[in-house]
Amino acid sequence: MAFVLSCACRYEPAPARQRGTSGGAPAAAAVATRVVGAFEDVALPAASGAGQPHVAPSGVDEALVSWIEPAGEGRHALKFARVDQRGAGEARLIASRDDFFVNFADFPSIVDANGVLFAHWLQKSGKGTYAYDVRLAASRDGGATWSDSIVVHDDGVLAEHGFASLVPLAKPGTIGLVWLDGRNMTGEGAGHDHAGGDMTLRYAEVDGSLAVTGATELDSRTCECCTTAIAMTATGPLVAFRDRTADEIRDVAISRFYAGLWHTPSFIADGWKIHGCPVNGPQVDAHGNAVAVAWFTIAHELPRVRLAFSRDGGATFGAPIDVASASAAGYVDVAFVSDGQVAITWLEDDGAQARLMLREVLTDGTMLPVTTIATTTRGRTGFPRLTVSGKSIFVVWNEKGESPRIHLARAIVAH
């Protein structure tokens, strides 16, 4: 039986992505063969008690792994390490504070935008439980030193701002950033406390000098605590998120930028009605104009991990593909491993233990056998993340227990 982590958030609608339409799936790869090899563990220079891992590509066959670890006296440290075929390099400090907002579902990240590194984290802005800001810092020397951080949003409201996702844009040294913004939710430190108002979805661009431009609202009512996702297509950035309607339907929505404008979100509809945020958002990746969106649903009381493809930059999508069901718990990620093939990861839970799974899927819907990457503890184990860099695929995840730690595994991708 699948488990769902639900927070008693607000109940109202949010924007959505695009509903499944015919003709959207990209052309298939010629031969249905696995391209992801066997995974091997990579030791990380993270302290005991580390958590909230994230991984992103950097260079060729390299990745950046970030995490938060205890730093003593009530402080936490946000660190990262560069990983390649030889293993992980030394841990480098991004920031250390006593006012981080640390949450298993809303974790920091780091990205490489053509040599300029950007890292984001959450920092408390007031006494309210859910009063915190999205902070962003940049490094121009490979992470040896970091700029002072900025608050990405400009509202100044003591409310929840989080679930940020970053992507390098076509302009070197610039990122697109999307986040959930609670400025319209009333009450002190408004967030998950049932105060009035709606959670919104917002976007901005930031360059290496931390100048913020193009700030805009993408959706006026979203699910309050589901992860967002962003990818760069050939025509511009594309955002995936979980919507919320007045009837508590929380389906996946897509907002895309093209021809100089952000366009009204469209939906990939399951009809999942749930009174409370499932803390289980979608993920997206793009390869040119090919787009893959992965998500979890329990619509009609049936747990499923689903996947949909587009070959036109997200304008249309093919019918959803059911990648896993039964004991699926979600917490998905997805990445292209070749022109016509993706790898998708998710967690399964059989009531005794959780398993981190991976499956390769061709863009014509052909599914290859499931691989178990690891068994892990049940409950709030965080959100496994994967990325592809050159001929390497990296997967990072959290392990709870008496001595929490993070794991990283790497495999060869045979393009």
C-alpha positions in Angstrom: 0.0 0.0 0.0 1.4 3.4 -1.0 2.0 6.0 1.6 1.4 9.7 1.1 2.9 12.5 3.1 0.2 15.1 3.4 0.4 18.5 5.0 -2.7 20.2 6.3 -2.3 23.1 3.9 -4.8 25.4 2.3 -7.5 24.0 0.0 -8.0 26.0 -3.1 -7.1 26.0 -6.8 -3.8 26.6 -8.6 -2.7 26.8 -12.2 -2.1 23.7 -14.1 -0.1 22.2 -16.9 -1.2 20.7 -20.0 -3.7 18.0 -20.3 -2.7 15.0 -22.2 -3.3 15.5 -26.0 -2.8 13.3 -29.0 0.2 13.7 -31.2 2.5 15.1 -28.6 4.8 12.2 -28.0 8.3 12.5 -29.6 9.6 10.0 -32.1 10.9 6.8 -30.5 14.5 5.6 -30.2 15.2 2.9 -32.8 16.1 0.0 -30.5 14.6 -0.7 -27.0 17.8 -1.4 -25.1 19.1 -0.2 -21.7 21.7 2.5 -21.8 22.1 2.9 -18.0 24.7 0.6 -16.5 25.1 -0.8 -13.0 25.2 1.8 -10.2 28.2 2.1 -7.9 28.2 4.0 -4.6 30.3 7.2 -4.4 31.5 8.3 -1.0 30.6 11.9 -0.2 32.5 14.2 2.2 29.3 14.9 4.2 29.0 14.8 8.0 26.8 12.4 9.9 23.3 13.9 10.1 23.5 15.4 6.6 20.4 15.6 4.6 18.4 17.5 1.9 20.7 16.5 -1.0 20.5 17.8 -4.5 22.5 17.0 -7.7 23.0 18.9 -10.9 25.2 18.5 -14.0 28.5 20.5 -14.3 30.9 20.1 -17.2 31.2 16.7 -18.9 30.8 13.6 -16.7 30.7 15.8 -13.6 28.0 16.8 -11.1 27.6 19.1 -8.2 26.0 17.6 -5.1 24.8 19.9 -2.3 23.5 19.1 1.2 22.8 20.6 4.6 24.6 19.2 7.7 24.7 20.1 11.4 27.3 22.7 12.3 27.0 22.8 16.1 25.4 25.3 18.5 22.1 25.4 16.6 23.7 26.1 13.2 23.5 24.3 9.9 26.0 24.4 7.0 25.1 24.3 3.3 27.9 22.6 1.5 28.6 21.1 -1.9 31.2 18.8 -3.6 32.1 18.3 -7.2 31.9 14.6 -8.3 33.4 12.9 -11.4 34.5 9.5 -12.5 37.2 9.5 -9.8 34.8 10.2 -7.0 33.9 13.2 -4.9 36.2 16.2 -4.3 36.4 18.1 -1.0 33.4 19.6 0.6 33.1 23.4 0.1 31.1 25.7 2.3 28.4 27.8 0.7 26.8 29.3 3.8 26.5 28.5 7.5 23.7 30.0 9.7 21.5 29.5 12.7 18.4 30.7 10.8 18.1 28.3 7.9 14.6 26.9 7.4 15.4 23.1 7.2 12.7 20.9 5.8 12.9 17.4 4.2 10.7 18.4 1.3 12.0 21.9 0.6 15.7 21.6 0.0 18.5 23.9 -1.3 20.1 23.4 -4.7 23.1 24.3 -6.7 23.5 24.8 -10.5 26.3 25.6 -12.9 25.3 28.3 -15.5 28.3 28.3 -17.9 30.9 28.6 -15.1 28.9 30.8 -12.7 27.6 28.7 -9.8 24.3 29.6 -8.2 23.0 28.2 -4.9 19.7 28.8 -3.2 18.5 28.1 0.3 15.6 29.0 2.7 16.2 31.5 5.5 13.8 32.5 8.2 12.4 36.1 7.9 10.4 36.2 11.1 9.1 34.3 14.1 6.3 32.5 12.3 6.9 28.9 11.6 6.4 29.5 7.9 8.0 32.9 7.6 11.0 32.4 5.4 12.6 33.7 2.1 14.3 32.2 -0.9 18.0 33.3 -0.7 20.4 33.1 -3.7 24.2 33.4 -3.8 26.6 33.2 -6.7 30.2 32.1 -7.2 32.5 32.9 -10.1 35.5 30.9 -8.9 34.1 27.4 -8.9 32.6 27.7 -5.4 35.8 28.7 -3.6 34.1 32.0 -2.5 30.4 33.1 -2.6 28.7 36.4 -2.9 26.5 37.9 -0.3 23.0 36.4 -0.7 19.9 38.2 -2.0 16.2 37.7 -1.4 14.9 36.7 -4.8 11.3 38.0 -4.3 10.6 41.7 -3.5 7.3 41.6 -1.5 8.8 41.8 2.0 5.9 39.8 3.4 6.6 37.4 6.4 5.3 34.4 4.6 6.3 31.1 3.0 8.6 31.4 0.0 10.1 28.1 -1.1 10.1 25.0 -3.3 12.4 26.9 -5.7 13.9 25.3 -8.8 16.8 26.7 -10.9 17.8 26.2 -14.5 20.7 27.7 -16.6 19.3 29.8 -19.4 20.7 30.3 -22.9 22.4 33.5 -21.9 25.7 32.5 -20.2 25.9 33.1 -16.5 22.1 33.5 -16.1 19.5 31.3 -14.5 15.7 31.1 -14.5 14.2 30.5 -11.1 10.7 29.5 -10.1 9.3 29.3 -6.6 6.1 29.1 -4.5 5.2 32.5 -3.1 2.9 32.9 -0.1 2.7 36.7 -0.1 -1.1 36.6 -0.6 -1.6 34.2 2.3 -2.7 36.2 5.3 -1.6 35.6 8.9 1.7 35.9 10.7 4.2 33.7 8.9 1.4 32.4 6.7 2.1 29.1 5.1 0.5 25.8 6.2 -1.6 27.3 9.0 -4.9 27.5 7.1 -4.8 31.3 7.0 -6.7 32.9 4.1 -5.3 33.6 0.6 -3.7 31.5 -2.0 -0.2 30.2 -2.8 1.2 31.6 -6.0 3.8 30.5 -8.5 6.4 33.1 -9.6 9.4 33.2 -11.9 12.5 35.5 -12.3 15.8 35.6 -14.1 19.1 36.3 -12.2 22.5 37.0 -13.7 26.0 36.5 -12.2 25.9 39.9 -10.5 22.6 38.8 -8.8 20.5 41.3 -10.8 16.9 40.1 -10.8 14.8 40.7 -14.0 11.6 39.5 -15.6 9.9 38.8 -12.3 6.3 37.6 -12.9 3.5 35.6 -11.5 2.9 32.4 -13.5 -0.1 31.2 -11.5 -2.3 32.7 -8.8 -3.4 29.5 -7.0 -1.2 26.4 -6.6 -0.7 23.5 -4.3 1.1 24.9 -1.3 3.9 22.4 -0.6 4.7 20.4 -3.7 8.0 20.6 -5.4 8.2 22.7 -8.6 10.3 21.8 -11.6 11.9 23.8 -14.5 13.7 22.8 -17.7 15.2 24.6 -20.6 13.7 23.7 -24.0 14.9 24.9 -27.5 12.3 27.7 -27.3 12.7 28.8 -23.7 12.1 27.7 -20.1 9.2 25.4 -19.1 7.8 25.0 -15.6 5.9 22.0 -14.2 4.0 22.3 -10.9 0.9 20.9 -9.1 -2.2 22.9 -9.6 -5.1 23.3 -7.2 -8.8 24.0 -8.1 -11.7 25.2 -6.0 -12.8 21.5 -5.9 -9.4 20.4 -4.6 -8.3 18.8 -7.8 -4.5 18.9 -7.7 -3.3 17.9 -11.1 0.0 18.7 -12.9 0.2 21.9 -14.8 2.7 23.2 -17.4 3.6 26.9 -18.0 6.0 27.6 -20.9 7.8 30.7 -22.2 8.0 31.2 -25.9 7.8 34.2 -28.4 8.8 36.4 -25.5 5.9 35.6 -23.3 4.8 33.3 -20.5 1.6 31.5 -21.6 -1.4 30.4 -19.6 -0.7 27.1 -17.9 -2.2 23.9 -19.4 -3.0 20.6 -17.7 -2.0 17.0 -17.7 -5.2 15.9 -16.0 -5.6 12.9 -13.7 -8.5 14.3 -11.6 -6.7 13.7 -8.3 -8.9 15.1 -5.6 -7.2 15.4 -2.2 -7.9 17.7 0.7 -4.4 18.7 1.6 -1.1 19.0 -0.2 0.4 15.6 -1.0 4.0 17.0 -0.8 4.7 15.1 -4.1 5.3 17.4 -7.0 6.2 16.7 -10.7 9.6 16.8 -12.3 10.6 17.7 -15.9 13.5 17.5 -18.3 14.1 18.7 -21.8 16.3 17.7 -24.7 15.9 20.3 -27.4 12.1 20.4 -28.0 11.6 17.0 -26.5 10.1 17.2 -23.0 9.4 14.6 -20.4 7.2 15.2 -17.4 7.0 12.7 -14.5 4.6 12.8 -11.6 2.7 10.8 -8.9 -1.0 10.5 -8.5 -3.6 8.6 -6.5 -6.5 9.7 -8.6 -9.4 7.2 -8.3 -7.6 5.6 -5.3 -5.0 4.1 -7.6 -1.4 5.0 -6.8 0.6 5.5 -10.0 3.9 7.0 -11.2 3.2 8.5 -14.6 5.2 10.0 -17.5 4.2 12.0 -20.5 6.2 13.2 -23.5 6.1 16.2 -25.8 8.0 16.7 -29.0 7.0 20.4 -29.5 8.5 22.1 -26.5 5.6 21.3 -24.2 2.8 22.7 -26.5 1.2 19.3 -26.6 1.8 16.0 -24.7 1.1 12.4 -25.6 -1.2 10.3 -23.4 0.2 9.5 -19.9 2.2 6.3 -19.5 1.9 4.4 -16.2 5.4 3.6 -15.2 4.6 2.0 -11.8 1.6 1.4 -9.6 0.6 -0.8 -6.6 3.3 0.1 -4.0 4.4 3.3 -5.7 4.9 6.3 -3.4 6.1 8.9 -5.8 8.9 11.4 -5.1 9.9 11.2 -8.8 12.6 12.5 -10.9 13.3 12.2 -14.7 16.2 12.9 -17.1 16.9 12.2 -20.7 19.7 9.6 -21.2 19.6 9.8 -25.0 17.6 11.5 -27.8 14.7 9.2 -27.4 15.0 7.7 -24.0 14.7 8.8 -20.4 15.4 7.4 -16.9 12.8 7.9 -14.3 13.2 7.3 -10.5 10.7 7.0 -7.8 10.2 5.5 -4.3 8.1 2.4 -3.6 6.8 1.3 -0.2 5.6 -2.1 0.7 4.8 -1.4 4.3 8.1 -2.9 5.5 10.7 -0.9 3.6 11.1 1.6 0.9 12.9 1.0 -2.4 14.5 3.5 -4.8 13.6 2.4 -8.3 14.7 3.3 -11.8 13.2 2.6 -15.2 14.2 3.5 -18.7 11.4 4.5 -21.0 11.5 5.3 -24.7 9.6 8.2 -26.0 7.2 5.9 -27.9 6.1 4.5 -24.5 8.2 1.3 -24.6 9.3 0.5 -21.0 12.4 -1.4 -20.1 12.7 -3.6 -16.9 12.7 -1.9 -13.5 16.0 -1.6 -11.6 16.2 -1.3 -7.8 19.0 1.2 -7.0 18.7 0.8 -3.2 16.5 -0.1 -0.3 16.0 2.6 2.3 14.1 3.6 5.4 10.4 4.4 5.2 8.9 7.8 6.0 10.4 11.1 5.4 13.5 10.0 3.5 13.5 13.0 1.3 13.3 13.3 -2.4 15.8 11.3 -4.5 17.3 13.3 -7.3 19.1 12.3 -10.5 21.0 14.0 -13.3 22.8 13.1 -16.4 26.2 14.6 -17.3 28.0 13.3 -20.4 28.2 9.6 -20.1 27.4 9.5 -16.4 24.1 9.4 -14.5 24.1 10.4 -10.8 21.4 9.6 -8.2 21.4 11.0 -4.7 19.1 10.2 -1.8 18.6 10.5 2.0 18.9 7.7 4.5 17.1 8.3 7.8 17.8 6.5 11.1 19.9 7.0 14.2 22.7 8.5 12.1 21.1 10.1 9.0 23.3 10.4 6.0 23.1 10.9 2.2 24.0 8.5 -0.5 25.3 9.0 -4.0 25.4 6.4 -6.8 26.8 6.7 -10.3 26.4 4.6 -13.4 27.7 4.8 -17.0 25.3 5.8 -19.8 26.0 4.1 -23.1 24.9 6.7 -25.6 
